[in-house]
Amino acid sequence: MGIIKKTGGEHLIYEDSKNGCLIAIEKEAQKAIKNYWKRNKGKQDPSNEVIDAYLLIHDEEQNSLKINFENRIAVEIQYLKKFD
């Protein structure tokens, strides 16, 4: 029998500390976030780069969070923290 690997979803969850909400970004956008932090490491006033994301909303039927794909929002990278 073959080994079944657990593959992650296509989106990663981050916390937007400026707006106090959880957001989902596409996996490909994570490279832009990593490059941003490399460029701005140690700077007191980091640049204001923006990335597209989706807001997580509460689904009352399943009593869980789900990604709202209807509205894409722009968030500043400097306020993002990886949600574990």
VEXVEXLUM-646769 format. One record per residue (C-alpha): residue number from 1; x, y, z. Coordinates in Angstrom, 1 decimal, m for minus. Layout:
N
+-----+--------+--------+--------+
:   n :      x :      y :      z :
+-----+--------+--------+--------+
: NUM :      X :      Y :      Z :
...
+-----+--------+--------+--------+
***
This chain:
84
+-----+--------+--------+--------+
:   n :      x :      y :      z :
+-----+--------+--------+--------+
:   1 :    0.0 :    0.0 :    0.0 :
:   2 :    1.3 :    3.4 :   m0.9 :
:   3 :    2.0 :    6.2 :    1.5 :
:   4 :   m0.6 :    9.0 :    1.5 :
:   5 :    1.0 :   12.4 :    2.1 :
:   6 :   m0.9 :   15.2 :    3.7 :
:   7 :   m0.9 :   18.1 :    1.3 :
:   8 :   m1.7 :   21.6 :    2.5 :
:   9 :   m4.5 :   23.7 :    1.0 :
:  10 :   m4.0 :   26.3 :   m1.6 :
:  11 :   m4.3 :   29.1 :    1.0 :
:  12 :   m2.4 :   30.1 :    4.1 :
:  13 :   m4.0 :   31.7 :    7.1 :
:  14 :   m2.5 :   35.0 :    8.4 :
:  15 :   m3.6 :   37.4 :   11.1 :
:  16 :   m4.0 :   41.1 :   10.1 :
:  17 :   m3.0 :   42.8 :   13.3 :
:  18 :   m4.0 :   46.2 :   12.1 :
:  19 :   m7.6 :   45.3 :   11.4 :
:  20 :   m7.8 :   42.4 :   14.0 :
:  21 :   m9.0 :   39.7 :   11.6 :
:  22 :   m8.0 :   36.5 :   10.0 :
:  23 :   m7.3 :   36.4 :    6.3 :
:  24 :   m6.3 :   33.7 :    3.7 :
:  25 :   m3.7 :   34.3 :    1.1 :
:  26 :   m2.7 :   32.1 :   m1.9 :
:  27 :    0.3 :   30.0 :   m1.4 :
:  28 :    2.1 :   31.7 :   m4.3 :
:  29 :    1.8 :   35.0 :   m2.5 :
:  30 :    3.9 :   33.8 :    0.4 :
:  31 :    7.1 :   34.4 :   m1.6 :
:  32 :    6.2 :   38.1 :   m1.8 :
:  33 :    5.8 :   38.2 :    2.0 :
:  34 :    9.1 :   36.5 :    2.6 :
:  35 :   10.9 :   38.8 :    0.1 :
:  36 :    9.3 :   41.8 :    1.8 :
:  37 :   10.6 :   40.8 :    5.2 :
:  38 :   14.1 :   40.2 :    3.8 :
:  39 :   14.2 :   43.6 :    2.3 :
:  40 :   12.8 :   45.4 :    5.4 :
:  41 :   14.6 :   43.4 :    8.1 :
:  42 :   15.8 :   45.8 :   10.9 :
:  43 :   14.2 :   48.9 :    9.4 :
:  44 :   12.2 :   51.0 :   11.7 :
:  45 :    9.9 :   52.3 :    8.9 :
:  46 :    9.2 :   49.4 :    6.5 :
:  47 :    7.7 :   50.2 :    3.2 :
:  48 :    3.9 :   49.9 :    2.7 :
:  49 :    3.5 :   47.0 :    0.3 :
:  50 :    0.0 :   45.6 :   m0.3 :
:  51 :   m1.1 :   42.0 :   m1.1 :
:  52 :   m4.4 :   40.6 :   m2.1 :
:  53 :   m6.2 :   38.3 :    0.4 :
:  54 :   m9.6 :   36.9 :    1.3 :
:  55 :  m11.3 :   37.5 :    4.6 :
:  56 :  m12.3 :   34.6 :    6.8 :
:  57 :  m16.0 :   34.6 :    8.0 :
:  58 :  m17.9 :   32.5 :   10.4 :
:  59 :  m20.1 :   29.9 :    8.9 :
:  60 :  m23.0 :   29.4 :   11.3 :
:  61 :  m24.3 :   26.2 :    9.7 :
:  62 :  m21.0 :   24.3 :   10.3 :
:  63 :  m19.9 :   26.5 :   13.2 :
:  64 :  m16.5 :   27.1 :   11.7 :
:  65 :  m14.5 :   29.6 :    9.7 :
:  66 :  m14.6 :   29.7 :    5.9 :
:  67 :  m12.9 :   31.8 :    3.2 :
:  68 :  m15.1 :   34.5 :    1.7 :
:  69 :  m14.1 :   34.2 :   m2.0 :
:  70 :  m16.7 :   36.9 :   m3.0 :
:  71 :  m14.6 :   39.9 :   m2.0 :
:  72 :  m10.9 :   40.2 :   m2.4 :
:  73 :   m9.3 :   42.7 :    0.0 :
:  74 :   m5.9 :   44.4 :    0.0 :
:  75 :   m3.8 :   44.2 :    3.2 :
:  76 :   m0.5 :   45.7 :    4.2 :
:  77 :    2.2 :   43.1 :    4.5 :
:  78 :    3.9 :   44.8 :    7.5 :
:  79 :    0.8 :   43.9 :    9.7 :
:  80 :    0.6 :   40.2 :    8.8 :
:  81 :    1.5 :   37.5 :   11.2 :
:  82 :    1.4 :   33.8 :   10.4 :
:  83 :   m1.6 :   32.1 :   12.2 :
:  84 :   m0.6 :   28.7 :   13.6 :
+-----+--------+--------+--------+
***
